[in-house]
Amino acid sequence: MSKLWRTVKRIFLWSVALFFGLSIFFTVLYRWVNPPVTPLMIIRLFNQYGKDKPLTLKKDWVALKDISPSMVQAVIASEDNLFLQHHGFDWSAIDKARTRNKNKKRRIHGGSTITQQTAKNVFLYPRRSYIRKGLEAYFTVLMEFFWSKERIIEVYLNVIEMGDGIYGIEQAAQTYYNRPAMRLTKRQSAMIAVILPDPRHRNPSHPSAYMIKRQATILNLMDRIGDVTFQRQTVKPM
């Protein structure tokens, strides 16, 4: 029995070491290398196959310098207005979300930062669970340590789901407005930011009354936060 226990213990320790080693390796690697695919992209392809739909995965990576400053400002204003100040977690937003979610009849609200959302999109699966949230927190810490804020927002804007089979801001800009991400206007950027909580059921080309109202709110928030300033440059919207 003791021999079996030692074997199990050895396997467990090696598994833990392998997990931490690989997670740190890929986090550091993605500091410079663009993630080729994400778990969500693979899941969506399997879903499409299971429903006999055409397999669709549209994405084109663009550097942060080739993305409209308005788009950067819009997602920060709508998703995480303290992105440049926090270190991965917005504790006040988490507390507010926890309070709202005590009402079981209301739609679940998240308090995730852009870093947390990027960690989930790049490394994890979308289903809610305590295990996933724990892993999300772990990868969030790694990303905030190894990546710059510029890299986090660049990866976020390139991997996030923006429609059925559409990923990243370049494909969203081309699909919805027939223009590159660099040429998105302030209003177009705000409208794309509107769809992020539910990208497969909201279309910027055909906005609902709610989407137009939400766009106005985001535009107001963009004016309030002003220019987005990273360590080396200031991002000014068009």
Secondary structure as GFF3:
##gff-version 3
##sequence-region A 1 238
A	DSSP	alpha_helix	2	29	.	.	.	ID=ss1
A	DSSP	alpha_helix	39	50	.	.	.	ID=ss2
A	DSSP	beta_strand	58	59	.	.	.	ID=ss3
A	DSSP	three_ten_helix	64	66	.	.	.	ID=ss4
A	DSSP	alpha_helix	69	79	.	.	.	ID=ss5
A	DSSP	alpha_helix	91	100	.	.	.	ID=ss6
A	DSSP	alpha_helix	114	123	.	.	.	ID=ss7
A	DSSP	alpha_helix	130	146	.	.	.	ID=ss8
A	DSSP	alpha_helix	149	159	.	.	.	ID=ss9
A	DSSP	beta_strand	161	163	.	.	.	ID=ss10
A	DSSP	beta_strand	166	167	.	.	.	ID=ss11
A	DSSP	alpha_helix	169	177	.	.	.	ID=ss12
A	DSSP	three_ten_helix	181	183	.	.	.	ID=ss13
A	DSSP	alpha_helix	186	195	.	.	.	ID=ss14
A	DSSP	alpha_helix	209	225	.	.	.	ID=ss15
A	DSSP	beta_strand	228	229	.	.	.	ID=ss16
A	DSSP	beta_strand	234	235	.	.	.	ID=ss17
###
